[in-house]
Amino acid sequence: MTRANRIKTQLESHFQPTRLDVIDESEAHHGHAGWREGGGTHIAVTIDAEELKPLSRVAAHRAIYSALGQELSDGLHALRITIV
């Protein structure tokens, strides 16, 4: 399973979003810091979840980081989050 798929599964489990897009953007960062062969280093997430709506932007991002803690520890270099 790819990192993007693991992230999607984790976010679905934690937040039951009505919309969730998880895109591996690693190839666009080839040669930049944190990039590694095989991808999974730069991920973009767009999420719409009721649980996140009442939270401030910082609190919502913290909730997502908490849900993805293991991925961040395991080499996820960049996470771009859009909350809709």
HELIX and SHEET records of a PDB file:
HELIX    1   1 ARG A    3  PHE A   15  1                                  13    
HELIX    2   2 SER A   26  HIS A   29  5                                   4    
HELIX    3   3 GLU A   50  LEU A   52  5                                   3    
HELIX    4   4 ARG A   57  ALA A   67  1                                  11    
HELIX    5   5 GLY A   69  SER A   73  1                                   5    
SHEET    1   A 3 ARG A  19  ASP A  24  0                                        
SHEET    2   A 3 HIS A  42  ASP A  48 -1                                        
SHEET    3   A 3 ALA A  78  ILE A  83  1                                        
END                                                                             
